[in-house]
Amino acid sequence: MKNIIVGQSGGPTAVINGSLYGVVSESLKKSESISSVYGMINGIEGFLHGEMIEMNPLASTGELELLKTTPGAYLGSCRFKLPEDLSDPIYPTLFEKFNENNIGYFFYIGGNDSMDTVSKLSRYAKSIESDIRVIGIPKTIDNDLVATDHTPGFASAAKYVATTVREISIDASVYDNKKSVTIVEIMGRHAGWLTAASALARKFEQDNPVLIYLPEVAFNQETFIEKVKNALETTSNIIVCVSEGIHDENGTFICEYGSDVGVDTFGHKMLTGSGKYLENLVKERLGVKVRSVELNVSQRCSSSCLSKTDLDEAIAGGAFGVNVALAGETGKMVAFKRISSAPYVMECTTEDVNAICNKEKGVPINWITKDGADVSNDFIEYAEPLILGEVEIPMKKGLPEFAFRK
Amino acid sequence: MKNIIVGQSGGPTAVINGSLYGVVSESLKKSESISSVYGMINGIEGFLHGEMIEMNPLASTGELELLKTTPGAYLGSCRFKLPEDLSDPIYPTLFEKFNENNIGYFFYIGGNDSMDTVSKLSRYAKSIESDIRVIGIPKTIDNDLVATDHTPGFASAAKYVATTVREISIDASVYDNKKSVTIVEIMGRHAGWLTAASALARKFEQDNPVLIYLPEVAFNQETFIEKVKNALETTSNIIVCVSEGIHDENGTFICEYGSDVGVDTFGHKMLTGSGKYLENLVKERLGVKVRSVELNVSQRCSSSCLSKTDLDEAIAGGAFGVNVALAGETGKMVAFKRISSAPYVMECTTEDVNAICNKEKGVPINWITKDGADVSNDFIEYAEPLILGEVEIPMKKGLPEFAFRK
């Protein structure tokens, strides 16, 4: 009988602990094949320093159940890249530690950088004929992994973005006898999936957000100003959603234009986001009331807009990973395959992790309108089923109760 | 039989429409005394231009029910100050319009600027011996109205702040093997109630946020840096919550050290980023990883953290206003009187609006710890019952469904 170890890596999401719950709870059910379930603290980096905990006791304290709806990364995370060179001494060190702890199965929950770790460990395992099975479990709010319909974490973030943009739109319209522009900056440096999700906020055609800019197409400041001006002719209070990573045709990030926007008392440039820069641009060029809102980390850590579909899939993906590992698979990532959108039917499958790591999937160009300032109905049809369903969060004294390592 | 008119004024809250629902639904029940229920569009400013709608039809479409959980200001808002001089021609103009529409009862939902309107209209009514009864219904996330235990809107904003700070704290701790500082900027220009609510986020003593700064006491940058440095000795990832309105002993806003400021229509200084300024200060002085998060408008417009206590009281306050007006009161604001905290018992009452308008109530100095960097247990005991209870929001296609004027 072997033990399993599971870790989390990269940025947190609202359901990354749902995936952890899936791995741990499924492993506990397989007591005929798995004895102990270990968690790496701070991913592979912490494990290298011997940091791990036994997860089995969590089941009896109720902590495991709380995990499901706890945002963040319960085990702690890391951003640690293993060396390209598989003859580096770090690999034998790691596998020695695996053997010491009788590890038979290794699960890593993360995005494309984390899949790089899965790829390297599984290739090294093969090269030394180790029978340790290495499986990646996808997570990222960016939704930019290839070979999977979507990634757990995206849908809850998308639901947060759409909900919040709808609320900001209501907030902006209370002085509807005055003109105003609100610029909402949404996470996504290279992929615009999350910014695109703001389109779901519309209650009717022509509703806010009236303009949506993704990093998949070049951003032109003059065209933007022209479009804002036109939009203000028909809508008093307009909402514009922009990805943090929008850039011009030369690849210069729009936020880089903003480096001269503010200077602190030390004379240092205060770094601004693309939203803040555009706020100043609109103020200067159109002279209307403008504000910018950066949705910031709540996009990835808010528990208040959990998508039930997302959480269920995160748990199912974790459990599926355990089963394929027990069945002998290794060097794979759990992926999601869409059978149909209406009715929504999704299937878990596995894909070769080497074809996934270090790649990025953007929003298809033909899902972006020709003027580059909106998304098409294809995106809506894709995203709408993902955000369906609500999750009741355990509450204590009026606040969400979360699991945390003491 | 007379008609009633109700308006909303000032910044929106998550439950200002709850108060509106209370006024409208109670008025509809009083069909023996009230015939039509009108809503002013964009407060007294819109009413001056004849902008009003009949609210009675909303009851049959389900829109009135939706109002309860819709953030923002359904009727639209304004920031319009009536002239001090009651002999200004605007007053006879207004009262002529009231008479044209057979208005017997005037309700204004707002904060201290709006209570100024209630004060002036009721004093003018008295001076011309009009029998129109003028009642203020309190709302403000700032919780800064005098003569009331608290104001509707504060508790839901407080619940949003505490929930979000708890989530940000989890988010910040995922790399708990690296030191970091996160500065959260919370609304509140002069009163620190909402920033104080971040203390509710703690799961145990010494938990984040480790430092909390309110505008009620002077902020010293050197002491702040020293405290951050000390906190980092025992906690890897610290959260500091600051009010947007923190200032030094000379009254200079901390954000003024960072950038240019403007002035809004009321002559209030427009603040931009005490959090951003402190982010740069900590980076410069301590060289650790720092980020700042501005909670921004979601504090007042998020529907996802509605306090049931808050919403119930907003509705009850609106209904109470209708009943006292029918009983003959005028020139009053509905207020909340705390009978006891445990068990929580609150009573509606009325207070003289002239003693309320244009005043501000801050957090009592003896509820702030001596070092000026935290709140005492008195605040916790005060605030805890207010955020209790959750509200189910009607959902459609995975998103909250809100009422809105077509």
Interface residues (C-beta under 8 A of the other chain):
Chain A: Q8 G11 P12 N42 E45 G46 T70 P71 G72 A73 G76 S77 C78 R79 K159 A162 T163 T164 R166 E167 I168 I170 D171 S173 V174 Y175 D176 N177 L200 A201 K203 G262 D264 T265 F266 H268 M270 V293 E294 N296 V297 S298 R300 C301 S302 S303 S304 C305 S307 E384 I387 L388 G389 E390 M395 K397 G398 L399 P400 F402 F404
Chain B: Q8 G11 P12 N42 E45 G46 T70 P71 G72 A73 G76 S77 C78 R79 K159 A162 T163 T164 R166 E167 I168 I170 D171 S173 V174 Y175 D176 N177 L200 A201 K203 Y257 G258 S259 K276 Y277 N280 L281 E284 V293 E294 N296 V297 S298 R300 C301 S302 S303 S304 C305 S307 E384 I387 L388 G389 E390 M395 K397 G398 L399 P400 F402 F404
